[in-house]
């Protein structure tokens, strides 16, 4: 037997991330036969019609104008004060909840998830999210000995499955002191679904019911990574007001990210924002998270913080940024509209899409279907129960032709399975 040195808790399967693996294959195909002949729907970033990463001029012109010291100096552990205020402003806009609100900087939305799950769950706890979810939720939580449990996101009518959510929520509440739930909305990754105001009322109502038991602690983590690419900047934020004046044993933590809204994926800048009716709970959040910051990454990207602060706090700059972002939002909406309409036309079953970067297609044997699609030079991401198509990375023409290609591949694999069975 060969020598092993790593600690047991760090023994993980020796496999490459499947998304990056397929993305690399797509890029090799583009170099071999040309970008026009390849549909690369694996990339979770906004690309222009020619497959080049979009970088907003209003963001990067501001970044290049920063003084070197604003980029190179150490930042405060909790994040620069002007950044934390700017984060609240750009996150909530006119829908700031009533209560005690504290923000702590994190490296991207991923860092916010790590801060929240580490500080608000115990080892061995189950963390609840939907059965369609961003796979790193598992990586982030399992490294610290937590487990992800799921409810069915959609019912038989493709509506939010509150009954399934309630069943799993109460099941965890019966076994644990803490009920920690991740809700990725609006513009959910990977389905593009957004929880409606009525659905939020049911979720909060259930939380309040459980909270009547003072021994229970309910944490709602709201992952808003894609909120800036929801259809309406203001309407998509109305639900924040619902977190006002909740019982003191309900804590809302919002995971903010600069990656999508500011096309700043590699800058790794975000924040965890708590909303609570208790001053003590807010102070606990702040000091617990700052301790974790010091222990994990010390401090965050000062240049990115300064960049966001400068744009958000200057009305003229923020208006220009908003106008530029709107152009790209409209581009994304057109692409998604074409894909959804064409899917309906060819009879391709997709999950309910509202906003965001991705559309999901439920299917059996997703890895086999993905492999079959590579023969048509179409690359997308296999999930546990289907396929993820990144409309953010594919131009309108390719979005239009893709549903029929996917439909044919699904039918081919289905026929193959019938043959094998017989």
Secondary structure, 3 states (H helix, E strand, C coil): CCCCCCCHHHCCCCCCCHHHHHHHHHHHHHHHHCHHHCEECCCCCCECCCCCECCCHHHHHHHHCCCHHHHHCCCCCCCCHHHHHHHHHHHHCCCCCCCEEEEEEECHHHHHHHHHHHHHCCCCCEEEEECCCCCHHHHHHHCCCCEEEEECCECCCCCECHHHHHHHHHHHHCCCCEEEEEEECCCCCCCCCCCCHHHHHHHHHHHHHHHCCCCCEEEEEEECCCHHHCCCCCHHHHHHHHHCCCCCCEEEEEEEECCCCCCCHHHCCEEEEEEECCHHHHHHHHHHHHHHHHHHCCCCCHHHHHHHHHHHCCHHHHHHHHHHHHHHHHHHHHHHHHHHHHHHHHCCCCCCCCCCCEEEEECCCHHHHHHHHHCCCEECEECCCEEEEEHHHCCHHHHHHHHHHHHHHHHHHHHHHHHHHC
